[in-house]
């Protein structure tokens, strides 16, 4: 089921399972996972996009292999908060994915996640070639970490 509200998503999550964060792009999907306690997001891999069925099969393979309890998709809003064509593509991807899994799916505002990931990689003196290889899954970890922090606040707040 797809949740636009993170509070509803939180109530749908099973306890002590990891979450997966996805940074959906036209050519790649950045993937990050959390620990089962939901405190830390870790970059995992970048999936080269082919077509939805192939992409979804790889993502479901990761989900099944890591005891994932929920999916967080980065929602690429415009800087003014409005939703453009990229948001529509992300929502369509979520609808299609929800037909293949019972896991709850939530969206997290991903504005500036790639910028933040790029900054960290530059500060770590990562080569341009290596940055290109890892930027998407590092951005996915920023998206997932933002959602994890908000979920923790909701739980403790």
N, C-alpha and C positions, 0 to 999 in steps of 0.2 A: 504494500500500500504506500502511496505517495503522500507525504506530509509537507505542507507549506509552512507549518508552525513547528518550531523545534521542541516546544513543550509537548505537543501531541506525539512527536517522534520519540521523545524520551520515554513516554508511557508505553510505547509499543516495543521498546527494546527489551530483549531477554537479559537477565543479569549475567555478569562475568563472561561476556563475549566481546571480542574485538570489533572495531568498526573499520570500514574501508572508505577511504576518501578518493574521489576521482576528479581529475582536472581534464575535462573533455575539450579536445581541440579538433581541428579539421583533419590533421594528419596523425595525431597521437592522443593517447589517454595516459595521463600521469596517474600513477597508483601509489597510495600510501596506506599503511595500516596502523592501528593503535594496539596497545597492549590490552589484555583482557579487562584490566581495571579502568580503562578509558582515560588514562592520564597523559600519555605521550604518543604523538604521531611520528612514524618513521617512514621516510621515503622507501619505496619498494622497487618499482620498475616503471618503465615507459613501454606501453603497448602501441606498436605501430598499427594504425587503423587500416583495415581492409574493407570489410562491409559489416553491417551490424551483426549478423549471425556469427561471424568469425570473432569479432571483438567481444561480443557477449559471452561466447563459449570460453574465451580466455579469462575473462573477468569472473565468470562463475566457477572456473577451475581454481582460481586464486581463493575465492570465497569459501569453497568447500574444503580446501586444504588448510585453512587458517582459522576455522571456528568463528566466522564473521557473523555478527548479529544484526548489523544494519549498514546501510550505504549512505554516504554523504557525497552529494554531487555539487561541485562548485557552480554557482549560477553567475554568469558573466554580465552583471547589470552594467548599464552605462554609468558614467560618473555622476549624472544627475539622479540616479536611482531608478530610472525607467528601464524597461525591458525591450531590447531590440531583437533582431533576427537570431543572434547567437543564443539568447535566452530561450527562444522558441525551439531551436535545435536541441538544446539541453533538456528542455521539458519533454520533447518528443522522444529523446533517447531514454529518459526516465520512464515514460509510459510504456515503451517497448520492453525495457528491462523488467518492469513490474509484471509483465505477462509471463516472464520466465522464472521468477523467484517470489517467494512469499515474504522475503525480508522487507522491513520498512525502509523507505527511501526518503531522505530529506535533502533540502537545498541549503547551501551556505553561500552568502555573498562573497564572491571571490575577487572583488575589485582590489587591485594592487598586489595580489598574491604573487604573480609572476615577477613584478617589480621587486618585491621584498626578497624573493628567492634569488633573483639575479644579484641583488646587493650583497646578500650573504655569500654567494659563490665568488663574487669579485673580491670581497674582503678576505676570503680564504685563498686568494690568489689562484683560483682555478683557471686552467687554460680555456681559451675560447672553444676549442673542440670538446673538451670535457663538459663545459657549461651547456653546450648544445645537447649533449647526451643525457644530462641529468636534470635540466631545468624543469621539465614537466612533472617528474615525480617529486622533486623538491617543492614545487608549487602546490602539488596535491597534499603534501604534508602540512603546508601552511593553512590550506583550506580545512583539512581535518583537525588540525590543532585548534583553530578558531572555534570550530563546532564543539570539540571536546571541552574547551575552556567554558563555553557557554552552558553546556550540559552540566558541568561540575557546579557552576554558579546556580543553576536551576535546582540542583539536588541539595545544595547547601544553603540556598538563599532563603 
